Amino acid sequence: MKEKNEHREIRDELRQIAPGLSELKREDGFTTPHNYFKEFPDKVLVKIATEEQKPASVLTWLQSLMRPRFVVAFASVLVLIVAGVWYSRMQSTSDPIVSITQDEALEYVLDNLYDFTSDDLISSGVLTEWDATEISPASNEEYDQIIDEIIQQGNGEIIEVLF
Amino acid sequence: MINNREDVKETPDEQILSMLKKTATYELGFRTLMVKYQERLYHHIRRLVTTHDDTDDVLQNTFVKVHRGIAGFREQSGLYTWLYRIATNEALSFLQLRKRKSALSLDYGDMAIHEKIAGDVFFDGDAAQARLLTALETLPVKQRAVFNMRYYDEMGYEEMSKVTGTSVGALKASYHHAAKKVEAQLKEEPHTETPVRTGRADGEHRDIYEREK
């Protein structure tokens, strides 16, 4: 009853807005091959079976990951991967010399003065062969003096080379 | 064995859904669903994509998607509304793809509707029906879908709203505008004085732009 009323309303509506159109019969005139609808369900079931036998493509796999129940887990894993890569790159690119201040470097040199050989001083350009001969073997006071001179020259790069 | 018996077409949706929920009865349920709705969905798709071969492809894809999605069907809308929505989306996607392809090459998709109908052995309509289909082709595709739902399938605005995700007011405006435009097209003379001849499955041909007596 409700459906009949609705159909009547639809036809009345059309009669008001397009009276010519409302006079036409409501069939599209399209036909199908013989037995098309009889055979159609089998055709679809074969298609489904064939598609389900195919190995899933990468795209299908990615689409399956985007299902709501997997989205949170997938997003968590993605965040962890990105964080891991970022941390790893930070580790590999960070230079310990660059990351310490000049005062810290100075403090280290002073605390470990005897770890530096005259060869280190020569290769860093702080001393010439001659200087090294002159001061070697040097006393603690002489080494302190040399380091003080380096510091007074304000040449941080030289201190970095010593490391 | 399921066939197209009328009693199968009368199977209630609840019974079909119940069969689809059990593995043992799934295939029977899916066959029943197809038998019940295939013809209505076929005509809905055919009015949008026009040719039988394209309709066959789109209809198959529709039911493949129904098979994939039926487990997630929440029954918030009616079964037919849900099927109709999938079929509409499939047909619109197909048309978009065809439009992109036809931008690259001249093929069958570029043919005017009356040319397609003239060469279509699976069109058995009269001159008025052919003219109506030609007039409908002038509408934007989504508006054509709206017109078809209301005119051919006599669907209520509420149900159309569920299918399209568009408000009732917007659908009403779209349908009224479409109906007036189509009527204006029908009042115009046919594009050609030369009658277009249709091919028929039985091998006969006849004029489709002949004046109705």
Chai-1 contact restraints between the chains, C-beta under 6 A:
chainA,res_idxA,chainB,res_idxB,connection_type,confidence,min_distance_angstrom,max_distance_angstrom,comment,restraint_id
A,E6,B,G156,contact,1.0,0.0,6.0,A-B,restraint_1
A,H7,B,E154,contact,1.0,0.0,6.0,A-B,restraint_2
A,I10,B,E154,contact,1.0,0.0,6.0,A-B,restraint_3
A,I17,B,H176,contact,1.0,0.0,6.0,A-B,restraint_4
A,I17,B,A179,contact,1.0,0.0,6.0,A-B,restraint_5
A,A18,B,A179,contact,1.0,0.0,6.0,A-B,restraint_6
A,A18,B,K180,contact,1.0,0.0,6.0,A-B,restraint_7
A,A18,B,E183,contact,1.0,0.0,6.0,A-B,restraint_8
A,G20,B,E183,contact,1.0,0.0,6.0,A-B,restraint_9
A,L21,B,A179,contact,1.0,0.0,6.0,A-B,restraint_10
A,L21,B,E183,contact,1.0,0.0,6.0,A-B,restraint_11
A,L24,B,A128,contact,1.0,0.0,6.0,A-B,restraint_12
A,R26,B,Y152,contact,1.0,0.0,6.0,A-B,restraint_13
A,D28,B,R47,contact,1.0,0.0,6.0,A-B,restraint_14
A,G29,B,F123,contact,1.0,0.0,6.0,A-B,restraint_15
A,G29,B,D124,contact,1.0,0.0,6.0,A-B,restraint_16
A,G29,B,G125,contact,1.0,0.0,6.0,A-B,restraint_17
A,G29,B,Q129,contact,1.0,0.0,6.0,A-B,restraint_18
A,F30,B,R46,contact,1.0,0.0,6.0,A-B,restraint_19
A,F30,B,F123,contact,1.0,0.0,6.0,A-B,restraint_20
A,T31,B,F122,contact,1.0,0.0,6.0,A-B,restraint_21
A,T31,B,D124,contact,1.0,0.0,6.0,A-B,restraint_22
A,F37,B,N4,contact,1.0,0.0,6.0,A-B,restraint_23
A,F37,B,Q38,contact,1.0,0.0,6.0,A-B,restraint_24
A,F37,B,E39,contact,1.0,0.0,6.0,A-B,restraint_25
A,K38,B,N4,contact,1.0,0.0,6.0,A-B,restraint_26
A,F40,B,Q38,contact,1.0,0.0,6.0,A-B,restraint_27
A,P41,B,R31,contact,1.0,0.0,6.0,A-B,restraint_28
A,P41,B,M34,contact,1.0,0.0,6.0,A-B,restraint_29
A,V44,B,Q60,contact,1.0,0.0,6.0,A-B,restraint_30
A,V44,B,F63,contact,1.0,0.0,6.0,A-B,restraint_31
A,K47,B,Q60,contact,1.0,0.0,6.0,A-B,restraint_32
A,I48,B,V64,contact,1.0,0.0,6.0,A-B,restraint_33
A,I48,B,H67,contact,1.0,0.0,6.0,A-B,restraint_34
